[in-house]
């Protein structure tokens, strides 16, 4: 049974990552053929340095992802703290359910609904507002739930007695937050920001419906080339994006793992101290 499960897992990984491996392989092809590998070359990676529309759209995607990640992290962290400190449990649960709607909704539904919203607003003010601003708002909207879900577990792990002790020692609520709560939930904040960045970087459906002709991201640019012959420099750019996202996800998992491991010893020490005091 174990061998069957291992074979099944290997097949799943093969189906998932074989296309990515082929793309990375052909990004090093010495010719522009997409059917045969004629030799190893770095010419397509060197051609990226010359710029062009592909590089410009990649820069657009990076700027958009960075801005949406920072804004959604700030807003999402504040929202998570506010939800966590809600006194009524039913209000807290209802707020969490509403917060998760953008995450559970199909991307095409979110994209079309936000496009209709922006078009309606543009009609009212008699202007075409589709562009960088609208796509930024859309990316912040679908990134917020992931940031909140990353920060909320860290808030639940936080010992409330530490904040109360800081307040008793003369700290203001803001100082207590910056010196006690923020360092404790920082791994969750960083994980949420990395998740928001990667989600924004590779999003296509919502970006396609909420952007205008004045601003184009890398995924929408690739979609515009579907009916045209592909150049291997697109493979090179896509390979760079794939590796970058993989590195970010590894960093996010490492930070989360370190945050969990650092929290466990404190809990164990507290339990041992409580047992010892009870025995005495």
C-alpha positions in Angstrom: 0.0 0.0 0.0 2.9 2.3 0.8 4.4 1.8 -2.6 1.2 2.5 -4.3 0.8 5.8 -2.4 4.4 6.7 -3.3 3.8 6.0 -7.0 0.6 8.0 -6.9 2.4 11.0 -5.2 5.2 10.8 -7.7 2.7 10.8 -10.7 1.0 13.9 -9.2 4.2 15.8 -8.9 5.2 14.7 -12.4 2.0 16.0 -13.9 2.2 19.2 -12.0 5.8 20.1 -12.5 6.7 18.5 -15.8 5.4 21.5 -17.9 7.4 23.9 -15.7 10.5 21.8 -16.2 10.1 21.7 -19.9 9.6 25.5 -20.0 12.8 26.0 -18.0 14.7 23.6 -20.2 13.6 25.4 -23.4 14.6 28.8 -21.9 18.2 27.6 -22.4 17.7 26.5 -26.0 20.2 27.9 -28.4 17.5 28.2 -31.1 14.0 29.6 -31.1 12.4 26.2 -31.8 9.8 25.0 -29.5 9.9 21.4 -30.8 13.6 20.4 -30.4 16.4 21.3 -28.1 19.4 22.3 -30.2 21.9 23.2 -27.6 22.5 25.0 -24.3 22.6 28.8 -24.5 22.0 31.8 -22.2 21.1 34.1 -25.1 17.5 34.4 -24.2 18.4 35.5 -20.7 20.8 38.0 -22.1 18.1 39.4 -24.4 16.1 40.3 -21.3 18.7 43.0 -20.5 17.8 44.7 -23.8 14.3 45.5 -22.4 11.2 45.4 -24.5 7.5 45.1 -23.8 7.9 41.8 -22.0 10.4 43.2 -19.5 8.2 46.4 -19.1 5.1 44.3 -18.2 7.2 42.2 -15.8 8.3 45.4 -14.1 4.6 46.5 -13.9 3.7 43.2 -12.3 6.5 43.5 -9.7 5.6 47.1 -8.8 1.9 46.1 -8.6 2.6 43.1 -6.5 4.9 45.0 -4.1 2.4 47.8 -3.6 -0.6 45.5 -3.1 1.4 43.3 -0.7 2.5 46.2 1.5 -1.0 47.9 1.6 -2.9 44.6 2.1 -0.5 43.6 4.8 -1.0 46.9 6.7 -4.7 46.8 6.3 -5.0 43.1 6.9 -2.9 43.2 10.1 -5.1 46.0 11.5 -8.2 44.1 10.5 -7.0 40.9 12.1 -6.2 42.7 15.4 -9.6 44.4 15.3 -11.4 41.1 14.6 -9.4 39.3 17.3 -10.4 41.8 20.0 -14.1 41.7 19.2 -16.1 40.9 22.3 -19.1 39.2 20.8 -18.3 35.8 19.4 -21.1 35.8 16.8 -20.0 39.1 15.4 -16.4 37.9 15.2 -17.5 34.7 13.4 -19.8 36.6 11.0 -16.9 39.1 10.2 -14.6 36.2 9.5 -17.1 34.6 7.1 -17.5 37.8 5.2 -13.8 38.3 5.1 -13.3 34.9 3.5 -15.8 35.5 0.7 -13.1 37.0 -1.8 -11.0 33.9 -1.1 -13.8 31.4 -1.7 -15.3 33.2 -4.7 -14.2 32.0 -8.2 -11.7 34.5 -9.7 -13.9 35.2 -12.7 -16.8 36.2 -10.5 -14.6 38.5 -8.5 -13.1 40.0 -11.6 -16.4 40.6 -13.4 -18.1 42.1 -10.3 -15.2 44.5 -9.7 -15.1 45.4 -13.4 -18.8 46.3 -13.2 -18.2 48.4 -10.1 -15.4 50.3 -11.7 -17.3 50.9 -14.9 -20.3 52.1 -12.9 -18.1 54.6 -10.9 -16.5 55.7 -14.2 -19.9 56.3 -15.8 -21.0 58.4 -12.8 -17.9 60.6 -12.9 -17.8 60.4 -16.7 -14.2 59.1 -17.0 -12.5 55.9 -17.8 -10.9 54.9 -14.5 -9.7 51.4 -15.6 -6.0 51.3 -15.1 -3.3 50.9 -12.5 -5.5 52.3 -9.7 -8.4 49.8 -10.3 -6.2 46.8 -10.6 -4.3 47.8 -7.5 -7.6 48.0 -5.6 -8.6 44.6 -7.0 -5.4 42.9 -5.9 -5.6 44.4 -2.4 -9.1 43.1 -2.1 -8.4 39.4 -2.9 -5.1 39.5 -0.9 -6.6 40.8 2.4 -8.2 37.4 3.5 -4.8 35.6 3.1 -3.1 38.2 5.3 -5.8 38.0 7.9 -5.6 34.2 8.0 -1.8 34.4 8.4 -1.9 36.9 11.3 -4.9 35.5 13.2 -3.2 32.3 14.4 -0.3 34.3 15.8 -2.7 36.5 17.7 -4.4 33.4 19.2 -1.0 32.1 20.3 -0.2 35.4 22.0 -0.2 35.4 25.8 -2.6 38.3 26.9 -0.8 38.5 30.2 2.3 39.9 28.4 0.3 42.9 27.1 -1.3 43.5 30.5 2.1 43.4 32.2 3.5 45.9 29.7 0.6 48.2 30.4 1.1 47.8 34.2 4.8 48.7 33.8 3.8 52.1 32.2 3.6 51.4 28.5 0.9 53.1 26.5 -1.3 50.8 24.4 0.7 51.7 21.3 4.0 51.0 23.0 2.7 47.7 24.3 1.6 46.7 20.8 5.0 47.7 19.3 7.1 46.1 21.9 5.1 43.0 22.8 2.4 42.1 20.3 4.1 43.1 17.1 7.3 41.0 17.6 5.1 38.0 18.5 2.9 38.2 15.4 5.7 39.4 13.0 6.2 35.9 11.4 2.5 35.8 10.5 2.7 39.3 9.0 5.7 38.4 6.9 4.1 35.2 5.7 1.0 37.0 4.8 2.9 39.7 2.9 4.8 37.1 0.9 1.6 35.2 0.1 0.0 38.5 -1.0 3.0 39.3 -3.2 3.0 35.9 -4.9 -0.8 35.9 -5.4 -0.6 39.3 -7.1 2.4 38.4 -9.2 0.8 35.5 -11.0 -2.9 36.6 -11.1 -4.4 36.7 -14.5 -8.2 36.5 -14.4 -8.9 39.4 -12.0 -6.2 41.5 -13.6 -7.7 40.9 -17.1 -11.1 42.3 -16.1 -9.9 45.2 -13.9 -7.1 46.8 -15.9 -7.2 49.1 -18.9 -5.2 49.6 -22.0 -2.8 51.9 -20.2 -1.5 49.3 -17.8 -0.6 45.7 -18.7 0.8 43.0 -16.4 3.0 40.1 -17.4 0.3 37.4 -17.3 -2.1 39.5 -19.4 0.8 40.2 -21.8 1.5 36.5 -22.2 -2.2 35.9 -22.9 -2.1 38.5 -25.7 0.7 36.4 -27.3 -1.4 33.1 -27.4 -2.2 33.4 -31.1 1.3 34.6 -32.0 4.6 32.7 -32.2 6.3 32.6 -28.8 9.8 33.8 -28.4 12.1 31.9 -26.0 12.7 35.1 -24.0 9.2 34.7 -22.7 10.3 31.3 -21.4 13.3 32.9 -19.7 11.1 35.6 -18.0 8.6 32.9 -16.9 11.4 30.8 -15.5 12.7 33.7 -13.5 9.2 34.3 -12.1 8.8 30.7 -11.2 12.1 30.5 -9.4 11.4 33.8 -7.6 8.0 32.6 -6.4 9.4 29.3 -5.3 12.1 31.1 -3.3 9.5 33.3 -1.7 7.3 30.4 -0.7 10.3 28.6 0.8 11.1 31.7 2.8 7.5 32.0 4.0 7.4 28.3 5.1 10.7 28.7 6.9 9.5 31.8 8.8 6.3 30.1 9.7 8.2 27.0 11.0 10.5 29.1 13.0 7.6 31.1 14.5 5.9 27.9 15.6 9.1 26.3 17.0 9.9 29.5 19.0 6.4 29.5 20.4 6.5 25.9 21.6 9.3 26.2 24.2 7.6 29.1 25.8 4.4 27.1 26.2 6.3 24.1 27.6 8.2 26.3 30.1 4.9 27.9 31.2 3.2 24.5 31.7 6.2 23.2 33.7 6.2 26.3 35.9 2.5 26.0 36.6 2.9 22.3 37.5 5.8 23.1 39.8 3.9 25.9 41.6 0.9 23.5 42.0 3.1 20.9 43.5 4.6 23.4 46.0 
